[in-house]
Amino acid sequence: MNHTYSYQKEYLLRDGEPWFPVMGEFHFSRYKEEFWEESLRKMKAGGVAIVSTYVFWNHHEEVEGKFRFDGCRNIGKFTALCKKVGLPLFLRIGPWCHGEARNGGFPDWLLEKDIPLRRDDDSYLFYVERFWAKLEE
């Protein structure tokens, strides 16, 4: 469903009606996929209007060059469930994440390389862009 968004001095508007968006965090890759839909429905019932999730790099590329998007890592399935339940999704793709993840979500193999991380450095950005390209597929 397409919505129109606007604002007034005191509040936001969605489809011309006052709207106070509440965002709730749900880390799909930390949860069994069979419980995703139930959990999303509980969040919505509790007043959450938008679901936010980290895409932890170290959950998807534990071994360099071997990407996994199966099981609890299935971001496509999670995205589809958010749409089914009626919760807009805010993806936090990093590459570095503030989600209480070891190494900020960086894979161990990346830390073993002698490259500067979290900088505008070509050797680092090569790996970041490769990860992001896999997310787009």
N, CA, C and O atoms as a MOPAC input file, in Angstrom:
PM7 MOZYME 1SCF
protein

 N      0.85000 1    -1.18500 1     0.00000 1
 C      0.00000 1     0.00000 1     0.00000 1
 C      0.88900 1     1.24100 1     0.00000 1
 O      1.83700 1     1.33600 1     0.77900 1
 N      0.58100 1     2.16700 1    -0.86200 1
 C      1.32400 1     3.42400 1    -0.91700 1
 C      0.66200 1     4.44400 1    -0.00400 1
 O     -0.55700 1     4.61800 1    -0.00900 1
 N      1.49100 1     5.10700 1     0.77000 1
 C      0.99700 1     6.13200 1     1.68800 1
 C      1.56800 1     7.48200 1     1.27900 1
 O      2.58400 1     7.55800 1     0.58900 1
 N      0.90900 1     8.52900 1     1.71000 1
 C      1.46400 1     9.87100 1     1.57300 1
 C      1.89100 1    10.32800 1     2.96000 1
 O      1.20700 1    10.06900 1     3.95000 1
 N      3.01000 1    11.00000 1     3.01700 1
 C      3.55600 1    11.46100 1     4.29100 1
 C      3.77600 1    12.96700 1     4.23900 1
 O      4.15900 1    13.53600 1     3.21600 1
 N      3.52200 1    13.57600 1     5.36700 1
 C      3.73100 1    15.00700 1     5.49900 1
 C      3.94900 1    15.31000 1     6.98500 1
 O      4.12700 1    14.40000 1     7.79500 1
 N      3.93300 1    16.57700 1     7.32300 1
 C      4.11100 1    16.94600 1     8.72600 1
 C      3.44300 1    18.27400 1     9.01100 1
 O      3.19200 1    19.08200 1     8.11700 1
 N      3.16600 1    18.46800 1    10.27800 1
 C      2.74000 1    19.75400 1    10.79600 1
 C      3.70900 1    20.09600 1    11.91800 1
 O      4.60800 1    19.31600 1    12.23100 1
 N      3.52900 1    21.21600 1    12.49600 1
 C      4.46300 1    21.65800 1    13.53800 1
 C      4.52300 1    20.67300 1    14.70100 1
 O      5.59700 1    20.43900 1    15.25600 1
 N      3.38400 1    20.09300 1    15.07800 1
 C      3.32400 1    19.24100 1    16.26200 1
 C      3.43600 1    17.74400 1    15.98300 1
 O      3.74000 1    16.97900 1    16.89900 1
 N      3.20100 1    17.30700 1    14.75500 1
 C      3.18000 1    15.86600 1    14.50400 1
 C      3.35000 1    15.55600 1    13.01100 1
 O      3.25900 1    16.43300 1    12.15300 1
 N      3.59700 1    14.28900 1    12.74700 1
 C      3.68400 1    13.79100 1    11.38100 1
 C      2.30300 1    13.39800 1    10.88700 1
 O      1.38900 1    13.16600 1    11.67800 1
 N      2.16400 1    13.32700 1     9.58000 1
 C      0.91100 1    12.91300 1     8.96200 1
 C      1.17800 1    11.73900 1     8.01900 1
 O      2.16100 1    11.72300 1     7.27800 1
 N      0.27600 1    10.76000 1     8.06800 1
 C      0.28500 1     9.68700 1     7.07700 1
 C     -1.12000 1     9.64100 1     6.49800 1
 O     -2.10400 1     9.47900 1     7.21900 1
 N     -1.18900 1     9.78600 1     5.19800 1
 C     -2.47400 1     9.83200 1     4.50500 1
 C     -3.38900 1    10.90500 1     5.09600 1
 O     -4.60300 1    10.72300 1     5.17900 1
 N     -2.78600 1    12.02900 1     5.50700 1
 C     -3.55500 1    13.15500 1     6.02700 1
 C     -3.98300 1    13.04200 1     7.47600 1
 O     -4.61300 1    13.95400 1     8.01000 1
 N     -3.65100 1    11.93900 1     8.11500 1
 C     -4.03800 1    11.71500 1     9.51600 1
 C     -2.81800 1    11.82200 1    10.42500 1
 O     -1.71500 1    11.45600 1    10.01800 1
 N     -3.00000 1    12.32400 1    11.66300 1
 C     -1.86300 1    12.36400 1    12.59700 1
 C     -1.25100 1    10.97600 1    12.76000 1
 O     -1.95300 1     9.97000 1    12.85900 1
 N      0.06800 1    10.95500 1    12.78600 1
 C      0.78500 1     9.67700 1    12.85500 1
 C      2.00600 1     9.83100 1    13.74100 1
 O      2.81600 1    10.74000 1    13.56000 1
 N      2.12200 1     8.93600 1    14.69200 1
 C      3.28800 1     8.89700 1    15.57400 1
 C      3.96700 1     7.54400 1    15.37300 1
 O      3.57400 1     6.55700 1    15.99500 1
 N      4.98200 1     7.48900 1    14.51100 1
 C      5.60500 1     6.19500 1    14.22000 1
 C      6.45900 1     5.70000 1    15.38200 1
 O      7.29000 1     6.42900 1    15.92500 1
 N      6.23300 1     4.45800 1    15.74000 1
 C      7.04000 1     3.79300 1    16.76300 1
 C      7.83400 1     2.71100 1    16.04600 1
 O      7.26800 1     1.84400 1    15.38000 1
 N      9.15400 1     2.77300 1    16.19300 1
 C     10.01400 1     1.79200 1    15.53900 1
 C     10.50400 1     0.79100 1    16.57300 1
 O     10.94600 1     1.15900 1    17.66100 1
 N     10.41500 1    -0.48400 1    16.20900 1
 C     10.90300 1    -1.55100 1    17.07000 1
 C     11.98100 1    -2.34800 1    16.36700 1
 O     11.90300 1    -2.57700 1    15.16000 1
 N     12.96800 1    -2.76400 1    17.10100 1
 C     14.11500 1    -3.49400 1    16.55400 1
 C     13.87900 1    -5.00300 1    16.63300 1
 O     13.44100 1    -5.51700 1    17.66200 1
 N     14.17200 1    -5.70000 1    15.54500 1
 C     14.07200 1    -7.15800 1    15.51100 1
 C     15.21700 1    -7.68300 1    14.65000 1
 O     15.27700 1    -7.40900 1    13.45200 1
 N     16.10900 1    -8.42500 1    15.25600 1
 C     17.26800 1    -8.96000 1    14.53400 1
 C     16.94800 1   -10.36500 1    14.04100 1
 O     17.12500 1   -11.34600 1    14.76300 1
 N     16.47500 1   -10.44400 1    12.80400 1
 C     15.98300 1   -11.70000 1    12.23500 1
 C     17.01200 1   -12.82100 1    12.28700 1
 O     16.64500 1   -13.97400 1    12.51100 1
 N     18.28000 1   -12.51700 1    12.08800 1
 C     19.29900 1   -13.56800 1    12.03500 1
 C     19.65100 1   -14.13300 1    13.40800 1
 O     20.44700 1   -15.06700 1    13.51400 1
 N     19.06600 1   -13.57600 1    14.43900 1
 C     19.28200 1   -14.07800 1    15.80100 1
 C     18.08700 1   -14.88500 1    16.31300 1
 O     18.05100 1   -15.27900 1    17.47900 1
 N     17.12400 1   -15.12300 1    15.44700 1
 C     15.85600 1   -15.72500 1    15.85600 1
 C     15.49700 1   -16.83300 1    14.88600 1
 O     15.76500 1   -16.71100 1    13.69000 1
 N     14.91100 1   -17.88400 1    15.35700 1
 C     14.48200 1   -18.96800 1    14.46900 1
 C     13.40900 1   -18.44000 1    13.52100 1
 O     12.46000 1   -17.77500 1    13.93800 1
 N     13.57800 1   -18.74900 1    12.25100 1
 C     12.66500 1   -18.19600 1    11.24100 1
 C     11.21300 1   -18.61000 1    11.45000 1
 O     10.30500 1   -17.87800 1    11.05500 1
 N     10.97500 1   -19.76100 1    12.05900 1
 C      9.58900 1   -20.19100 1    12.26200 1
 C      8.83700 1   -19.29800 1    13.26100 1
 O      7.61200 1   -19.38200 1    13.35900 1
 N      9.55300 1   -18.44900 1    13.99700 1
 C      8.91700 1   -17.54600 1    14.95700 1
 C      8.85200 1   -16.09800 1    14.46700 1
 O      8.31800 1   -15.23400 1    15.16400 1
 N      9.38300 1   -15.82900 1    13.29200 1
 C      9.40800 1   -14.45600 1    12.78700 1
 C      8.01200 1   -13.84800 1    12.67600 1
 O      7.75600 1   -12.77100 1    13.21400 1
 N      7.12200 1   -14.53100 1    11.98400 1
 C      5.79900 1   -13.93300 1    11.73400 1
 C      5.05300 1   -13.66900 1    13.04000 1
 O      4.48800 1   -12.59300 1    13.23100 1
 N      5.05300 1   -14.63900 1    13.92500 1
 C      4.38100 1   -14.45200 1    15.21300 1
 C      4.97400 1   -13.25600 1    15.96300 1
 O      4.23900 1   -12.45000 1    16.53400 1
 N      6.28200 1   -13.15000 1    15.95900 1
 C      6.95700 1   -12.04800 1    16.65900 1
 C      6.61800 1   -10.70000 1    16.03000 1
 O      6.37200 1    -9.72500 1    16.74000 1
 N      6.60600 1   -10.64500 1    14.70700 1
 C      6.25100 1    -9.40100 1    14.02300 1
 C      4.81000 1    -8.99800 1    14.33500 1
 O      4.52000 1    -7.81900 1    14.53600 1
 N      3.91600 1    -9.97600 1    14.37400 1
 C      2.50800 1    -9.68100 1    14.68600 1
 C      2.37100 1    -9.17000 1    16.13100 1
 O      1.56700 1    -8.27900 1    16.40500 1
 N      3.14700 1    -9.73200 1    17.03100 1
 C      3.12900 1    -9.25300 1    18.42800 1
 C      3.64600 1    -7.82200 1    18.51200 1
 O      3.10300 1    -6.99600 1    19.24600 1
 N      4.70200 1    -7.54000 1    17.75200 1
 C      5.23600 1    -6.17700 1    17.74800 1
 C      4.17700 1    -5.19300 1    17.24700 1
 O      3.96700 1    -4.13200 1    17.83500 1
 N      3.52000 1    -5.56400 1    16.15800 1
 C      2.48900 1    -4.68700 1    15.59100 1
 C      1.33700 1    -4.50900 1    16.57200 1
 O      0.84400 1    -3.39600 1    16.75400 1
 N      0.90700 1    -5.59300 1    17.20300 1
 C     -0.17400 1    -5.51900 1    18.18400 1
 C      0.21400 1    -4.64900 1    19.37200 1
 O     -0.64400 1    -4.03200 1    20.00400 1
 N      1.49300 1    -4.60200 1    19.67000 1
 C      1.98500 1    -3.78400 1    20.77500 1
 C      2.19800 1    -2.32400 1    20.41800 1
 O      2.61400 1    -1.53500 1    21.26700 1
 N      1.91900 1    -1.95300 1    19.17400 1
 C      2.00300 1    -0.54200 1    18.79400 1
 C      3.18900 1    -0.18200 1    17.92100 1
 O      3.36400 1     0.98600 1    17.57300 1
 N      3.99900 1    -1.14900 1    17.56300 1
 C      5.12800 1    -0.85700 1    16.68000 1
 C      4.59500 1    -0.61100 1    15.27400 1
 O      3.78500 1    -1.38600 1    14.76600 1
 N      5.05500 1     0.47700 1    14.64600 1
 C      4.58600 1     0.84600 1    13.31000 1
 C      5.62500 1     0.56000 1    12.22700 1
 O      5.28300 1     0.44900 1    11.05000 1
 N      6.88400 1     0.44100 1    12.62000 1
 C      7.99500 1     0.19500 1    11.70000 1
 C      8.93800 1    -0.78200 1    12.38300 1
 O      9.24000 1    -0.62900 1    13.56600 1
 N      9.40400 1    -1.78400 1    11.65100 1
 C     10.38900 1    -2.69700 1    12.21700 1
 C     11.75300 1    -2.36000 1    11.61800 1
 O     11.89000 1    -2.12700 1    10.41700 1
 N     12.73600 1    -2.34200 1    12.47900 1
 C     14.11000 1    -2.06200 1    12.08800 1
 C     14.94500 1    -3.30600 1    12.35300 1
 O     14.73200 1    -4.01000 1    13.33900 1
 N     15.89300 1    -3.56700 1    11.46700 1
 C     16.74900 1    -4.73100 1    11.67300 1
 C     18.15100 1    -4.47600 1    11.15900 1
 O     18.35400 1    -3.81300 1    10.14100 1
 N     19.11300 1    -5.01800 1    11.88900 1
 C     20.49300 1    -5.03300 1    11.40800 1
 C     20.67700 1    -6.20800 1    10.46700 1
 O     20.05700 1    -7.25700 1    10.63900 1
 N     21.52300 1    -6.02900 1     9.48600 1
 C     21.99100 1    -7.11700 1     8.64200 1
 C     23.46200 1    -7.30700 1     9.03400 1
 O     24.35600 1    -6.64100 1     8.51300 1
 N     23.67700 1    -8.22700 1     9.95600 1
 C     25.02200 1    -8.44500 1    10.48000 1
 C     25.87800 1    -9.16800 1     9.44400 1
 O     25.57000 1   -10.29000 1     9.04200 1
 N     26.93600 1    -8.52400 1     9.02600 1
 C     27.83100 1    -9.06700 1     8.01500 1
 C     28.37700 1   -10.42100 1     8.45400 1
 O     28.43800 1   -11.35400 1     7.65200 1
 N     28.77400 1   -10.53600 1     9.71700 1
 C     29.37700 1   -11.79400 1    10.18000 1
 C     28.36800 1   -12.94600 1    10.25700 1
 O     28.77300 1   -14.09800 1    10.41600 1
 N     27.08900 1   -12.66700 1    10.14900 1
 C     26.09400 1   -13.73500 1    10.09200 1
 C     25.92800 1   -14.25100 1     8.66700 1
 O     25.45300 1   -15.36900 1     8.46700 1
 N     26.30900 1   -13.45700 1     7.68700 1
 C     26.09100 1   -13.80400 1     6.28800 1
 C     27.35500 1   -14.21600 1     5.54300 1
 O     27.27300 1   -14.88200 1     4.51100 1
 N     28.50200 1   -13.83500 1     6.04300 1
 C     29.76500 1   -14.21400 1     5.39800 1
 C     30.77500 1   -14.61900 1     6.46600 1
 O     31.80700 1   -13.97300 1     6.64700 1
 N     30.45600 1   -15.69100 1     7.16000 1
 C     31.35700 1   -16.17300 1     8.21100 1
 C     32.69600 1   -16.60500 1     7.62500 1
 O     33.74900 1   -16.40000 1     8.22800 1
 N     32.63700 1   -17.20300 1     6.44900 1
 C     33.83600 1   -17.62900 1     5.72200 1
 C     33.97500 1   -16.70800 1     4.52400 1
 O     33.01400 1   -16.48900 1     3.78800 1
 N     35.16000 1   -16.17500 1     4.33000 1
 C     35.37000 1   -15.21200 1     3.25100 1
 C     34.89800 1   -15.75800 1     1.90300 1
 O     35.30800 1   -16.83600 1     1.47400 1
 N     34.03200 1   -14.99400 1     1.25200 1
 C     33.55200 1   -15.34200 1    -0.07100 1
 C     32.40900 1   -16.34100 1    -0.10300 1
 O     31.89100 1   -16.64200 1    -1.17800 1
 N     32.00100 1   -16.86500 1     1.05400 1
 C     30.89700 1   -17.82900 1     1.11800 1
 C     29.72700 1   -17.17700 1     1.85000 1
 O     29.69400 1   -17.10400 1     3.07800 1
 N     28.77500 1   -16.70900 1     1.05700 1
 C     27.63800 1   -15.98700 1     1.60900 1
 C     26.49500 1   -16.94100 1     1.89500 1
 O     26.25100 1   -17.88500 1     1.14400 1
 N     25.79500 1   -16.68100 1     2.99400 1
 C     24.65000 1   -17.51500 1     3.38300 1
 C     23.43600 1   -16.63500 1     3.63000 1
 O     23.47200 1   -15.67100 1     4.39400 1
 N     22.36100 1   -17.01200 1     2.94900 1
 C     21.08700 1   -16.33200 1     3.13500 1
 C     19.98200 1   -17.36800 1     3.30900 1
 O     18.85400 1   -17.17900 1     2.85300 1
 N     20.32600 1   -18.45800 1     3.97200 1
 C     19.37700 1   -19.54000 1     4.23000 1
 C     18.93200 1   -19.49600 1     5.68700 1
 O     19.53000 1   -18.79900 1     6.50700 1
 N     17.87400 1   -20.24800 1     6.00200 1
 C     17.42300 1   -20.35600 1     7.39400 1
 C     17.16700 1   -19.00300 1     8.02400 1
 O     16.48500 1   -18.16000 1     7.44200 1
 N     17.70400 1   -18.79600 1     9.19600 1
 C     17.47700 1   -17.54000 1     9.91900 1
 C     18.22800 1   -16.36100 1     9.28200 1
 O     18.11300 1   -15.22900 1     9.75200 1
 N     18.97800 1   -16.61800 1     8.23900 1
 C     19.69700 1   -15.55900 1     7.52400 1
 C     18.93100 1   -15.09000 1     6.27700 1
 O     19.42600 1   -14.24900 1     5.52800 1
 N     17.74300 1   -15.62500 1     6.05700 1
 C     16.99000 1   -15.38500 1     4.82900 1
 C     16.31800 1   -14.00900 1     4.85800 1
 O     15.15500 1   -13.87000 1     5.23800 1
 N     17.06500 1   -13.02800 1     4.45600 1
 C     16.57500 1   -11.65000 1     4.50200 1
 C     15.39900 1   -11.43200 1     3.55200 1
 O     14.52600 1   -10.61000 1     3.83100 1
 N     15.36800 1   -12.16100 1     2.42900 1
 C     14.24000 1   -12.05000 1     1.50300 1
 C     12.94100 1   -12.51000 1     2.14100 1
 O     11.90800 1   -11.85500 1     2.01000 1
 N     13.00100 1   -13.63500 1     2.82900 1
 C     11.81200 1   -14.15000 1     3.51500 1
 C     11.37100 1   -13.19300 1     4.61700 1
 O     10.17900 1   -12.93700 1     4.78500 1
 N     12.33700 1   -12.66500 1     5.36700 1
 C     12.00800 1   -11.73700 1     6.44300 1
 C     11.35300 1   -10.47600 1     5.88500 1
 O     10.36800 1    -9.98700 1     6.43700 1
 N     11.89500 1    -9.95800 1     4.80500 1
 C     11.33100 1    -8.77100 1     4.16100 1
 C      9.89500 1    -9.03400 1     3.71800 1
 O      9.01500 1    -8.19800 1     3.92300 1
 N      9.66300 1   -10.19200 1     3.11400 1
 C      8.31400 1   -10.55500 1     2.66000 1
 C      7.34500 1   -10.67600 1     3.83400 1
 O      6.18700 1   -10.27100 1     3.72500 1
 N      7.80800 1   -11.22700 1     4.95000 1
 C      6.93900 1   -11.34400 1     6.13500 1
 C      6.57900 1    -9.97700 1     6.70000 1
 O      5.44400 1    -9.76000 1     7.12400 1
 N      7.53200 1    -9.05900 1     6.71000 1
 C      7.23100 1    -7.70300 1     7.18600 1
 C      6.13000 1    -7.08700 1     6.33300 1
 O      5.20800 1    -6.45500 1     6.84900 1
 N      6.23700 1    -7.27800 1     5.02100 1
 C      5.21700 1    -6.74900 1     4.11700 1
 C      3.86900 1    -7.42200 1     4.36400 1
 O      2.83700 1    -6.75300 1     4.40900 1
 N      3.88000 1    -8.74000 1     4.52400 1
 C      2.64300 1    -9.49800 1     4.77900 1
 C      1.93600 1    -9.01800 1     6.04600 1
 O      0.71300 1    -8.88400 1     6.07700 1
 N      2.72400 1    -8.76300 1     7.08400 1
 C      2.17600 1    -8.34300 1     8.37600 1
 C      1.77800 1    -6.86300 1     8.35300 1
 O      0.99300 1    -6.41600 1     9.19000 1
 N      2.31400 1    -6.11400 1     7.40200 1
 C      1.97900 1    -4.69400 1     7.30800 1
 C      2.89300 1    -3.80200 1     8.11600 1
 O      2.47900 1    -2.74800 1     8.59800 1
 N      4.14700 1    -4.22800 1     8.26700 1
 C      5.13300 1    -3.41400 1     8.97800 1
 C      6.21100 1    -2.96100 1     7.99900 1
 O      6.95100 1    -3.79100 1     7.47100 1
 N      6.30900 1    -1.65800 1     7.74800 1
 C      7.42300 1    -1.18100 1     6.92900 1
 C      8.74800 1    -1.59600 1     7.57100 1
 O      8.85900 1    -1.67700 1     8.79400 1
 N      9.73600 1    -1.85200 1     6.73900 1
 C     11.03100 1    -2.35000 1     7.21000 1
 C     12.11400 1    -1.31500 1     6.98500 1
 O     12.23900 1    -0.76000 1     5.89300 1
 N     12.89200 1    -1.05800 1     8.01500 1
 C     14.04700 1    -0.16800 1     7.94400 1
 C     15.28900 1    -1.04500 1     8.08000 1
 O     15.61000 1    -1.51200 1     9.17300 1
 N     15.98900 1    -1.26600 1     6.96200 1
 C     17.18900 1    -2.10700 1     6.97000 1
 C     18.40700 1    -1.31000 1     7.40200 1
 O     18.65600 1    -0.21200 1     6.90600 1
 N     19.14900 1    -1.86700 1     8.31900 1
 C     20.39400 1    -1.25600 1     8.79300 1
 C     21.51800 1    -2.18100 1     8.32800 1
 O     21.88600 1    -3.12800 1     9.02300 1
 N     22.05600 1    -1.89000 1     7.14300 1
 C     22.97400 1    -2.82000 1     6.49200 1
 C     24.43500 1    -2.61600 1     6.86100 1
 O     25.30300 1    -3.32700 1     6.35400 1
 N     24.71100 1    -1.68600 1     7.71000 1
 C     26.09500 1    -1.50700 1     8.14700 1
 C     26.95800 1    -0.88400 1     7.07900 1
 O     26.50700 1    -0.00900 1     6.34000 1
 N     28.16400 1    -1.31800 1     6.99500 1
 C     28.69400 1    -2.63700 1     7.31800 1
 C     29.01900 1    -2.85100 1     8.79100 1
 O     29.08300 1    -3.99500 1     9.24100 1
 N     29.22300 1    -1.79200 1     9.54300 1
 C     29.51600 1    -1.93100 1    10.96300 1
 C     28.21300 1    -1.69100 1    11.70300 1
 O     27.47000 1    -0.77100 1    11.35800 1
 N     27.92400 1    -2.49400 1    12.70700 1
 C     26.63200 1    -2.41700 1    13.39900 1
 C     26.80600 1    -2.21400 1    14.89500 1
 O     27.72700 1    -2.75200 1    15.51100 1
 N     25.91500 1    -1.43800 1    15.45800 1
 C     25.87100 1    -1.20200 1    16.90600 1
 C     24.88000 1    -2.14100 1    17.56900 1
 O     24.10900 1    -1.69100 1    18.41700 1
 N     24.86000 1    -3.39700 1    17.23400 1
 C     23.83200 1    -4.29000 1    17.74200 1
 C     24.34500 1    -5.33900 1    18.69500 1
 O     23.89700 1    -6.48500 1    18.65200 1
 N     25.27600 1    -4.97300 1    19.55600 1
 C     25.87100 1    -5.92900 1    20.48300 1
 C     26.36800 1    -7.16900 1    19.73800 1
 O     26.22800 1    -8.29600 1    20.21400 1
 N     26.94300 1    -6.93900 1    18.57700 1
 C     27.51000 1    -8.02400 1    17.77700 1
 C     29.02500 1    -8.01800 1    17.93500 1
 O     29.66000 1    -6.96500 1    17.97600 1
 N     29.58100 1    -9.20600 1    18.02200 1
 C     31.04400 1    -9.32200 1    18.12400 1
 C     31.67700 1    -8.56800 1    16.95300 1
 O     31.22400 1    -8.69400 1    15.81500 1
 N     32.69400 1    -7.80800 1    17.22300 1
 C     33.44400 1    -7.04300 1    16.21300 1
 C     32.56400 1    -6.04900 1    15.44500 1
 O     32.88700 1    -5.68200 1    14.31600 1
 N     31.47400 1    -5.62000 1    16.04400 1
 C     30.57700 1    -4.70700 1    15.34400 1
 C     29.93400 1    -5.33800 1    14.12700 1
 O     29.49700 1    -4.63700 1    13.21500 1
 N     29.87500 1    -6.66900 1    14.11000 1
 C     29.30000 1    -7.38400 1    12.98500 1
 C     30.28900 1    -7.69500 1    11.87600 1
 O     29.94100 1    -8.35900 1    10.89900 1
 N     31.51400 1    -7.22300 1    12.01800 1
 C     32.52700 1    -7.56700 1    11.01500 1
 C     32.88200 1    -9.04000 1    11.13000 1
 O     33.00400 1    -9.56200 1    12.23800 1
 N     33.04800 1    -9.71800 1     9.99500 1
 C     33.49500 1   -11.11400 1    10.04500 1
 C     34.92000 1   -11.20700 1    10.59600 1
 O     35.72900 1   -10.29800 1    10.40900 1
 N     35.20900 1   -12.30100 1    11.26600 1
 C     36.54900 1   -12.49800 1    11.82500 1
 C     37.62200 1   -12.40700 1    10.74600 1
 O     38.68000 1   -11.81900 1    10.97000 1
 N     37.35700 1   -12.98800 1     9.57400 1
 C     38.36000 1   -13.00100 1     8.51000 1
 C     38.72700 1   -11.58600 1     8.06600 1
 O     39.86400 1   -11.33800 1     7.66300 1
 N     37.76500 1   -10.65100 1     8.13600 1
 C     38.04800 1    -9.27200 1     7.74200 1
 C     39.01300 1    -8.61700 1     8.72800 1
 O     39.88600 1    -7.84400 1     8.33400 1
 N     38.84800 1    -8.93100 1    10.00800 1
 C     39.72300 1    -8.35500 1    11.02600 1
 C     41.15400 1    -8.87300 1    10.90900 1
 O     42.09700 1    -8.21600 1    11.35000 1
 N     41.30800 1   -10.04300 1    10.31700 1
 C     42.64600 1   -10.62400 1    10.15900 1
 C     43.43200 1    -9.98700 1     9.01900 1
 O     44.64300 1   -10.18100 1     8.91700 1
 N     42.75800 1    -9.23400 1     8.16900 1
 C     43.44200 1    -8.56500 1     7.06300 1
 C     44.09700 1    -7.28900 1     7.58600 1
 O     43.60300 1    -6.66800 1     8.52700 1
 N     45.16400 1    -6.92200 1     6.99400 1
 C     45.89000 1    -5.72500 1     7.42400 1
 C     45.39300 1    -4.51900 1     6.61700 1
 O     46.12800 1    -3.93100 1     5.82400 1
 N     44.12500 1    -4.17200 1     6.84700 1
 C     43.53600 1    -3.02600 1     6.16100 1
 C     42.81500 1    -2.16000 1     7.18800 1
 O     42.31700 1    -2.66800 1     8.19300 1
 N     42.75900 1    -0.86600 1     6.93900 1
 C     42.02700 1     0.01700 1     7.85300 1
 C     40.52400 1    -0.17500 1     7.67900 1
 O     40.01300 1    -0.14900 1     6.55900 1
 N     39.82800 1    -0.36700 1     8.78300 1
 C     38.38700 1    -0.57800 1     8.76300 1
 C     37.65200 1     0.69900 1     9.14000 1
 O     38.19600 1     1.56800 1     9.82200 1
 N     36.41400 1     0.79900 1     8.68900 1
 C     35.54600 1     1.94100 1     8.98200 1
 C     36.14700 1     3.25600 1     8.49000 1
 O     36.03000 1     4.29900 1     9.13300 1
 N     36.79100 1     3.17000 1     7.33100 1
 C     37.40300 1     4.35500 1     6.72500 1
 C     37.12600 1     4.34300 1     5.21900 1
 O     36.71000 1     3.33400 1     4.64900 1
 N     37.36500 1     5.46700 1     4.61300 1
 C     37.21800 1     5.60300 1     3.16700 1
 C     38.49200 1     5.08200 1     2.50500 1
 O     39.26800 1     5.83700 1     1.91800 1
 N     38.68000 1     3.77500 1     2.61800 1
 C     39.88200 1     3.12600 1     2.11200 1
 C     39.47000 1     2.10200 1     1.04700 1
 O     38.57000 1     1.29400 1     1.28000 1
 N     40.11600 1     2.13400 1    -0.10300 1
 C     39.71800 1     1.26700 1    -1.21700 1
 C     39.76400 1    -0.21800 1    -0.87400 1
 O     38.89000 1    -0.97400 1    -1.29900 1
 N     40.76000 1    -0.64500 1    -0.11900 1
 C     40.85500 1    -2.06900 1     0.19600 1
 C     39.70200 1    -2.51500 1     1.09800 1
 O     39.18800 1    -3.62300 1     0.94400 1
 N     39.30300 1    -1.67600 1     2.01900 1
 C     38.14700 1    -1.96300 1     2.88200 1
 C     36.85000 1    -1.88500 1     2.08800 1
 O     36.00400 1    -2.77400 1     2.18600 1
 N     36.69200 1    -0.82800 1     1.30400 1
 C     35.45900 1    -0.62300 1     0.55500 1
 C     35.22100 1    -1.71700 1    -0.48800 1
 O     34.07400 1    -1.98100 1    -0.85000 1
 N     36.28000 1    -2.35000 1    -0.97200 1
 C     36.12800 1    -3.47400 1    -1.88800 1
 C     35.26500 1    -4.56200 1    -1.24800 1
 O     34.33800 1    -5.06800 1    -1.87900 1
 N     35.56600 1    -4.92300 1     0.00300 1
 C     34.81300 1    -5.96800 1     0.70900 1
 C     33.41100 1    -5.51200 1     1.07200 1
 O     32.45900 1    -6.28700 1     0.98300 1
 N     33.28100 1    -4.25300 1     1.48200 1
 C     31.97000 1    -3.69800 1     1.82500 1
 C     31.05100 1    -3.73700 1     0.60200 1
 O     29.91200 1    -4.19600 1     0.68500 1
 N     31.55100 1    -3.25700 1    -0.51600 1
 C     30.73400 1    -3.21100 1    -1.73300 1
 C     30.37600 1    -4.60600 1    -2.21100 1
 O     29.28700 1    -4.81800 1    -2.74500 1
 N     31.27600 1    -5.55600 1    -2.02600 1
 C     30.98100 1    -6.94900 1    -2.39400 1
 C     29.84100 1    -7.49100 1    -1.53700 1
 O     28.94200 1    -8.15800 1    -2.04900 1
 N     29.87500 1    -7.20700 1    -0.23000 1
 C     28.80500 1    -7.62200 1     0.67500 1
 C     27.48200 1    -6.97400 1     0.27200 1
 O     26.46400 1    -7.65600 1     0.16100 1
 N     27.49400 1    -5.67300 1     0.05700 1
 C     26.27400 1    -4.96700 1    -0.32100 1
 C     25.71600 1    -5.49800 1    -1.64000 1
 O     24.49900 1    -5.60100 1    -1.79500 1
 N     26.58000 1    -5.83300 1    -2.58200 1
 C     26.11700 1    -6.38600 1    -3.86500 1
 C     25.38800 1    -7.71400 1    -3.63600 1
 O     24.38800 1    -7.99400 1    -4.29800 1
 N     25.87900 1    -8.52200 1    -2.71300 1
 C     25.20100 1    -9.79000 1    -2.39800 1
 C     23.83200 1    -9.53900 1    -1.77700 1
 O     22.89300 1   -10.29600 1    -2.02300 1
 N     23.71300 1    -8.49800 1    -0.98700 1
 C     22.41600 1    -8.17200 1    -0.39200 1
 C     21.41200 1    -7.75700 1    -1.45600 1
 O     20.21400 1    -8.00500 1    -1.31900 1
 N     21.89800 1    -7.13000 1    -2.50300 1
 C     21.01100 1    -6.68000 1    -3.58500 1
 C     20.47700 1    -7.81100 1    -4.43900 1
 O     19.42100 1    -7.67500 1    -5.05600 1
 N     21.19600 1    -8.93700 1    -4.48600 1
 C     20.81700 1   -10.03600 1    -5.37900 1
 C     19.46300 1   -10.62200 1    -5.07300 1
 O     19.02600 1   -11.55200 1    -5.75100 1

